[in-house]
Amino acid sequence: MLKKKSSTKSFHVRVMTMDAELEFDLPWKATGRDLFDLVCRTIGLRETWYFGLQYEDCKGNISWLKRDKKVMKL
């Protein structure tokens, strides 16, 4: 049986919380919602309506991750 070569590319993401440092490999098309849901499942967070994810861009500006946008822009 031949294995299909994966055509989906992924990128590495590191999420830092107060308690842990989490690392994930996400597909290129992953949205902010995909990443947020993955983090919530990993840490067992139930009150998802109250939280969000922030990131620091290359210039040092801190912004909120938009859940409806792609995490990685091409």
C-alpha positions in Angstrom: 0.0 0.0 0.0 1.4 3.4 -1.0 1.3 6.2 1.5 -0.1 9.5 0.2 2.4 12.3 0.3 1.0 15.1 2.5 0.4 18.2 0.4 -0.6 20.3 3.4 2.2 22.4 4.8 2.3 23.3 8.4 4.1 25.8 10.6 5.2 25.7 14.2 3.4 27.8 16.9 4.4 28.4 20.5 1.8 29.5 23.0 2.9 30.7 26.4 0.4 30.7 29.3 1.0 31.6 33.0 1.5 27.9 33.7 2.9 26.3 30.6 4.6 26.7 27.3 2.6 24.8 24.6 3.9 24.0 21.1 1.7 23.0 18.1 2.1 22.4 14.4 -0.8 24.0 12.5 -1.7 23.7 8.8 -1.1 26.9 6.7 -4.9 27.5 6.4 -5.5 27.4 10.2 -7.6 30.2 11.6 -7.3 32.0 14.9 -10.4 29.9 16.0 -8.5 26.7 15.2 -5.6 27.7 17.3 -7.7 29.0 20.2 -9.8 25.8 20.3 -6.7 23.7 20.3 -5.2 25.7 23.2 -8.5 25.5 25.2 -8.7 21.7 24.7 -5.1 21.2 25.7 -5.4 23.2 29.0 -9.0 22.2 29.7 -10.4 25.7 29.6 -14.2 25.8 29.7 -14.8 29.6 29.9 -13.7 30.2 26.4 -16.0 33.3 26.0 -13.9 35.2 28.5 -10.4 34.6 27.0 -8.5 35.2 23.9 -4.9 35.0 22.5 -2.5 37.8 22.1 0.6 37.9 20.0 3.7 40.1 19.5 4.6 41.0 16.0 8.1 41.6 14.6 8.0 45.2 15.6 7.1 44.4 19.2 3.4 45.5 19.0 1.0 43.4 21.0 -2.4 42.6 19.4 -5.3 40.2 19.8 -5.5 37.3 17.5 -8.6 37.5 15.3 -10.5 34.2 15.4 -11.9 34.6 11.9 -8.5 35.3 10.2 -5.7 33.0 9.2 -2.9 32.7 11.8 -0.2 32.6 9.1 -0.5 35.1 6.3 1.1 34.0 3.0 
